[in-house]
Amino acid sequence: MNKFAISFLTVFFLFSCATAGVKNVEYVEFDKTTIVEKEFDDVWGYLVEWAAINSFPIESADKESGIIKLSGSGTVSWSGGANIDQSLVSCGEATGNIGLYGAKFTGMTINAVIILREVDSSTRVTVNLNGNVGVEVRNGYGVVSASQNTCPSRGIFEEKLFTDIQTL
């Protein structure tokens, strides 16, 4: 009877699983908007140049609507799971398991939308930045559970952009 119970528990723990997800995501309060005492055209040109200098790929830019979209990879290496750069966003820790196999991040993209609006003789700049990260739990046969999670901004990107743009 004792061997049966031990065998049962061993099999149970090896094949039990938890759904892929994340925990310990950090949420930070910060300013997402600033007013720049410059003309719209000057601020627009500076932001396009700023994105290029700081290695943020421009996905699209529409001067008429005042919207610049930036998008890039937050995956810095890949070896048995993605190592992601959480300096700009907080994705937390990958959770979930099947037996001895734990969850791993599978890749991350970082997206920013920058909106410019003329306000009298000034320009209002609003930024929305977040990340999207995949989490997978795999066993010897393949993916058992997967999820896509949104990672909130830590405010570092916005702070740097707003500080730099005030020197314009």
QUIBELLIN-V740497 format. One line per field, one symbol per residue. burial: + if it has 9 or more other C-alpha atoms within 8 Angstrom, else -. A space follows every 10 residues. Layout:
burial = ???
This chain:
burial = ---------- ---+-+--++ ++--++---- ---+-+-+++ --++-++--- ++---+++-- +----+++++ ++++++---- -+++---+++ ++-++++++- ++++++++++ ++++++++-- -++++++-++ +++++++++- --++++++++ +++++++++- -+--+---
